[in-house]
């Protein structure tokens, strides 16, 4: 079963939409299902119509939870536990 827990949404200065959340294996951002160990933090870029451009997961030894992100220009920093 896939889980998507959305925590934050942000936009870069060039208009890219970034979403931050937590996922388990099988979650799909439109580029195919992601592989996750348990519950992993995921950062994804979406188009203006909601289609997935890319997704990056951040695995850990235990369940990971996304907290928030800060977007400055085209740079992003994420907070997770």
PLY file of the C-alpha trace (Angstrom):
ply
format ascii 1.0
element vertex 81
property float x
property float y
property float z
element edge 80
property int vertex1
property int vertex2
end_header
0.00 0.00 0.00
1.35 3.43 -0.86
1.03 6.38 1.45
1.45 10.00 0.47
1.47 12.43 3.34
1.76 15.93 1.95
3.57 18.33 4.27
4.52 21.40 2.22
4.25 22.99 -1.22
6.55 25.68 -2.59
7.42 27.47 -5.82
10.85 28.37 -7.14
11.64 31.74 -8.67
11.42 30.09 -12.11
7.88 28.86 -11.35
8.56 25.20 -10.61
6.14 23.59 -8.14
7.80 21.48 -5.43
5.94 19.17 -3.06
7.36 17.60 0.09
5.89 14.63 1.89
6.32 11.07 3.08
5.74 7.98 0.94
5.89 4.22 1.09
6.61 1.91 -1.83
4.16 2.25 -4.67
3.44 5.99 -4.36
3.34 7.45 -7.86
4.03 11.06 -8.85
3.35 10.36 -12.51
6.80 8.98 -13.32
6.22 5.45 -12.04
6.00 4.03 -8.56
8.74 4.97 -6.10
10.62 2.42 -4.05
10.75 3.18 -0.35
12.19 1.14 2.51
9.55 2.01 5.11
8.10 5.49 5.06
10.57 7.82 3.37
10.70 11.55 2.80
10.03 12.51 -0.82
10.57 15.75 -2.73
8.95 16.06 -6.17
8.59 18.64 -8.90
5.21 18.94 -10.61
4.15 20.81 -13.73
1.45 23.49 -13.62
-1.08 20.79 -14.52
0.09 18.43 -11.75
2.14 16.02 -13.83
5.31 14.64 -12.25
8.66 15.88 -13.55
10.95 14.11 -11.05
10.87 12.68 -7.53
13.68 12.07 -5.03
13.22 9.90 -1.95
15.40 10.09 1.16
15.45 6.66 2.84
16.36 6.00 6.43
16.61 3.11 8.87
13.23 3.93 10.43
10.05 5.72 9.32
10.98 9.18 8.10
8.64 12.17 8.26
8.88 15.36 6.26
8.38 18.52 8.31
8.76 21.57 6.06
10.80 23.15 3.30
12.17 26.57 2.49
12.49 27.70 -1.11
14.80 30.60 -1.99
15.23 31.34 -5.67
15.71 27.93 -7.25
17.19 26.36 -4.08
15.31 24.25 -1.56
16.10 23.09 1.96
13.99 20.43 3.63
13.42 19.51 7.25
12.69 15.94 8.26
12.81 13.60 11.22
0 1
1 2
2 3
3 4
4 5
5 6
6 7
7 8
8 9
9 10
10 11
11 12
12 13
13 14
14 15
15 16
16 17
17 18
18 19
19 20
20 21
21 22
22 23
23 24
24 25
25 26
26 27
27 28
28 29
29 30
30 31
31 32
32 33
33 34
34 35
35 36
36 37
37 38
38 39
39 40
40 41
41 42
42 43
43 44
44 45
45 46
46 47
47 48
48 49
49 50
50 51
51 52
52 53
53 54
54 55
55 56
56 57
57 58
58 59
59 60
60 61
61 62
62 63
63 64
64 65
65 66
66 67
67 68
68 69
69 70
70 71
71 72
72 73
73 74
74 75
75 76
76 77
77 78
78 79
79 80
